[in-house]
Amino acid sequence: MPKLVAALCGVERRLLRWQGNFVWACAHAAPGIFLRTVPHADTCFSFGSLYIFSQALGLVWMFLVVLLAVMSVRIVSAAVDSPDGTLPGYGERPLCSIALCYVFYSVLRLLFLFARSMWTVAWELYHDFPTLRRMLLGATRIHEGSRASPRGDKRPSPSPRGKGTKEALNDPATQARRKARRRIVLIAPLVVLALGHLTLLLGQSYCDGRDGASGICTDALPIFQPTGHLNRTVRFVLFVALIQWFQAFTGLFTNFAHAIAQGKGVVPRMVSMTLLCLLMPISTWRLFSWLLEPAGSGVVRRTLGGLPHHVADTALVTAWSWWSLLAVTAVQRPQLLGLSGFTLRSVSLDSRWRNLTSLFKYTLFFWMAVHFLRGCVAHGFASAQTDLITISFVYPMLLCFVWTATFIAVSLSGIFQGVLPWLGAAIALPGIFLLSKLLCSWVGRDQHVLLTFLVWLHLLRAGFRMARYVGLWFKSSVSGPSEESTPPIEIKFAVNPDSHKVLKTTYTVERRLGRIAARVLLLICGTFLVILTSCVLLAGLQQRSGLFLEDLVWWQEPDEKTIQVTNAGASVMSLARRGATAGDDTDVFTHVLERNTTGHYAVCGHTWHSLQLVDYALLSLLAYITPNEKNDVPGLLKKLFPHLEVSIRHLPSQQHRRWLEFEVKRCHSEGLWTGWQEGQCKSLSVVSVSGTDISRIADYAENLRMWTEPVALQILQTMFPTIRIWPRDSSSMVIRTIHDILSGLGLEDNQWHYSEILDYVRQIPREQEVVVTGHSLGGGIALVVGALTDRLAVALQPPGVFYSLAKHEAAQRATKKSRDRRGALHQRSVSLVFEGDWIGNFDGHGVLVQ
């Protein structure tokens, strides 16, 4: 029996060593050949990673612009609409209003901290993680005298930052702190990944089969929807991050398999047997099936004995993460650390460290390329590119989260010494979450899970900062001012390296250009907010005072053959009847385009529900005219459409937007105008929406809000050329995600001028033929209403809603009023765009365009 056990142990050791060699070949040898063969590959990976993080920061800037715009509009509108000119609730519930301000301040503060962390990680990754390297080394001197930058030039070595004498640095307590910090740096990222995998597994298991009506399964949190696009992306990003960590782990612990094989006890045996019997064979089979059979969004495939693919993938990666946590815990035992191959020389040598960081970047781009290629083969280029864009944003978020969590753990390690502080922190976590839940419930936002989570994070940050200050004060009071103590080595974020003694070497030309670009974007954001807030404020004051022009457009009849329409006193359009002699009061109608005549444009002569484009243009013009007794709109209708029976069916309040509904009766008349049924009349409803009223400041604010996202994307295109080749689905996904997040924060952007029109068109029976038409801003509104209701829209000189339609669809989905109208923008809309008109440049046109 002992011989059998010894033989089995020998087989286990040989298999572990073989698998260790196999892992080394896949994670280091093969990528190393690529890096050595391709010239300047590491430099390209450095610039590529910097580009990905910079583009993600640009999207964060876009989200910040939209968030501040929505918040400013809500605050200013509430203040202006209040009778006493203050925010509602200050007089009745001032504490509740202050709490609400704190809730949204938490969101803004965390957003700025997140952007700052992403900025830090971008440059740390570009410069091969200099701060992380110092933390592993314990701020000792780096060998070889110089360190090459990603561009290949030489830089002076960082000098030691530790204060005090050499004896103080070699003090046993200082060495113990260094080892504890090194252990935290190695374990903390893996703990974050393991908890992230476990959370994703539990969340998607909970949401699997649910309708997503409430809680964490809503559309505002699509991360837990098992077959959703974001869930697939998060699963892939967590998989790539785990591979990167495992690659770094095997690079630092080169003989980890040998150390585990030589280990004694339950943990090494569990790690060894789990790897040999379960993880390696099952993961190899699933990896090949993943490469050959992509599932895609909304599709469930069965694998590994009938399991849904999302369950199998998440469970496997979760098992790998927890196995890795056990492995690194076992390897860092004092009796196994010497056998694992870990030495500080692998970190201090520039060539070894740069090789590790280059492999780290290589792994990211390799798996992104694999995912993109398999997506192109299975689902097409547009779908694969959309996945790639999502990955290029989610991955920086995950790396920033891991980076921040690691730094928090390092900073708290010097204070939370012993079991009692950590026990107190464990008790405080659910207590602070309960406090955030009560706070959000008090202000009426408890149904928004994402908002509660962000408030919890901000309260945690405040609590940890307070605990850190209390811990430092308690430590200094216990030690006393007379006792000598070595001050802890301070590790700072690389946000402003110009003021950092060591990281000043990373302040290169690229970084200066990045700071300039960031300042320009912030200046654009501030300018936009000032203009938008001013317009909303002035619009509210104008609404309260009633300072409007009643008749912006009017008409008159100079003689019996001519009609003149005046627009704001600036332009006059004259319409004359042809074919009638003087004194003849009979109406003789002729076509705008005579029969057998070719028009200058292809759209000329085409009809939609028996009306030509010029008819819709005239009906759009009538929406600008106030329908009162003075203007006599019914009389004008008889003169403009003598061949049709056109009347006003609905006269709205016109509080925010001028619009009218016309009823057009078309009958068979000697082959000139033919309805669908011979000899019968057809009734057509035409909803006409006015464009920008130059006397209403609210219209300027509406223009700014309607096309904020497309213009922001155009600004980002100047800095990131790859955004120019994004398909419509990718851009719409970005805009839709932004507004889904806003809905999760309780900041739905649903206060639009078209809301009354949309509700009215929706209540019209489906058998009734309806056309929505408008000019300029009214044309854009007509396209939005037509797409959301699946009605025909005829727009004249509109700004376009090709990309911005996504946010209106997101708002309607949040209110549970939308139906799947994919393709309606293309199939049920017509746009007339004037040549050289700059209005059409705000957004793209995805309709039939002339």
C-alpha positions, 0 to 999 in steps of 0.5 A: 500500500505505501508503494502504491501511494508513493507511485500515485504521488510520483505520477501526480508530480510528473503530471503537474510538471508536464502541465506546468511546462504546457502552461509555460509554453502557452503563456510565455514561450509562444507569445515570447516568440511573437514579441521577439520576431515582430519588430517593436511589438511591445511598443505597438502594444503599449500605444494600443493599450493607451488608445483603448484606455483613452477611448474609454475615457472619451466615452466617460466624458460623453456620459458625463456630458449627458449626465450633467445635462440631464441633472442641470435641466431637471434642477433648473426646470424644478426651480423655475416651475416652483412658485417661490423660485426655489427647489421643491421640498426646501420649504417643506422637507429641507433635510430630504432635499439635502439628502437627495443632493448628497445622493447625486453628489455621490454619483458625480464624485464616484464618476470623477474618481473613476475617471481619475483612476482610469487616467492613472491606470492608462499611464501605468500600463503604458509605462509598464506599471512603475508604481506596482513594481515599486510596491512589489520591490518595497521601494528598493533600488532598481537594477541595470541603471536605466529603464527603457520607455515604450518608445525605446529611449533610456530614462534614469532609474527611480531612486529610493523613496524610503526615508531613514537610514539603511538600518531602518529600512532593513528593520524586521518590522519594515521587512514584515510590512514589505512582505505583507504589502507584496502578498496583498499586491499578489492576492488582492487582484485575484480576490477581486476577480474571484468575487466578480466571477462569483457575483456574476454567476449568482446574479445571472442564475437569479435572473435566468428565466425572469422577466426583468421587471424589477431588481437587478434584472432590469434593463438598466442592469443588463449585466445579469441578463444571461444571454444579453450582450453586456453579460457576454462581454463581462464574461469574456473580459473576466476571462481575459483578466484571469488569463492575464493574472495567471500569466503574470503569476506563472511569470513570477512563480516559474516553478509553481507546479513543482512547489505544489507537487512538493507541498504537504497538507490538504490545500496542495493536494486539493489544488493538484487534484482539482487541476488534473482531474477537473479543470484542465480537461473540461476547460480544454473541451469547452475552449475548443467548442467556444472557438468553433460554435459562437453563441451570440446574444439572445441564443442559448447553446447546450454544452458539457452534458446539457448545461446552458453555455453561459452557466458552463462558462461562468462556472468554469471561470469561477472555478479557475479563479478560486483554484488560482486563489488557493494555488497562490495561497499555497505557493506563498507558504514559507516552505514552498516559496523557495521552491516556486521560483519567485525572486525579487530579481525577476521584478528588479531586472528591467528586461524581465519586468518589461517582458512580463508587462509586454506579455500582459498587453499581448494577451489582451490584444490576442484574445480580443483578436480571437473574439473579433475573428470568431464573431466576424465568421459567425455573426458578421463584421458589424456584430463583431465590431460592436462586441469589440467596442464593448470589450474595449470599454468594459476591460478598462473599467475592470482593470481600474476596479482591480487597481483601486481595490488593490491600492485600498487594500495596501493602504489599509494593511498598515492600519488594520493590523490584527483580527479586530479591525478586519472584523469591524470592517466586515460588520461595517459593510452590511451596516453601511449598505443598510444606511445607503438603502435607507437614505435612497428610500427616504428620498424616494429612490430605493427602487433604483439598485444601481443608485443604491450601490453607488451611494454605498460605495461613496459611504464606504469610501468616506468610512475607510478614509475616516478609519484610516485617519483614526488608525493613524491617530491611534497609532501615533498616540500609542507610540508617542512622539518621543519614540523613533519610528520609521514612517511608512513608504507612501505610494501615490497614484500617478495622476500628477507625476510632475509633483512626484519624485519618482514618477516624474520620469514618466511625464513624457510628451505623450502625457502632456498631449493627453492632459491638453486633450483632457482639458479641451474636452472639459472646457467643451463640457463646461461651455455646453452646460453653461449654454444649456443651463442658460437656455433652460433658465431663460426659457422657464422665465419666458414661460412664466412671463408669457413673452412670446410672439403670437404670430410668427408666421402669417399669410395674406392675399394681396390679390385674388390670384396670389397668396403670400406667407410671411415668416417672422418678417424676414422671408416672404413666399408667394404662391400664385394660381395658374390657368385662371383669367382675371375676374374668373373665380373658378379654381383651376388645379394643375399638378405641381409636376405635369404628367410625362414631365421629368423632375429635377430630383428623383423624389419629384412626382412621388406620392405618399397616401396620394399626397406629394412632397410639396403637399407635406411641405405646405402642411408643415408650414401651417403648423407655424401659424396660430389657428385663430380667427385672425389667421383663418387657417381653414380658409388658407387650407381651401386655397392651398388644397382646392382639390382636396377636403382638408380640415383641422381635426385636432387643435392641441394646447400648444404649450410647448410645441406648435402642432396640428392634426389635419384630416385629408379626404381623398376621393376618385376624381377623373384619374387625377387623385385616386384612393385605394378603392374606386369611387370611395373616399379615404380619410388620412390623418396628417400630424404636422409639427412645427420647427424651431420658433425663433421667439421661444428660447425653449426651442433652442434648449430642445435642439441642444438636448435632442442632438447632444450625443451625436455631436459628442460622438463627432467631437470624439471622432476627431481624437479617435479615428476608429469611431468613424467606422463604427456601424450604426448598431455600435453608436446606438448601443453606446447612446442606449447604454448611457440612457439605460444607466441614467434610468438606473440612477433615477434620471430618465431623460424623458421630458421632451416636447414631442411627448404630447404628440407621441401619446396622441399618435399612439391612441389613434387606431391602427387601422387609421392611416397616419402621416407625421410631418414637420420641418427642421426641428419638427422634422426631427420630432416627426422622425422620432414619433414615426419610428416609435409608433411605426407610422410614416414620417415625412421630414423636410430639412431635418437634423436627422435621428440616425444615432440619437433615436437610440436614447428615445427608444431607451426612454420609452423602454424604461416607461414600458411603452415601447414595442420592437420597431427595429427597422421603422426608421428606414422603412417608414420614413422619408427625409428631404435634405437641402444641399449645403444645409448645415442643420443636417450635419448634427446627426446621420440620416438613415431613411429614404433621403433626397 
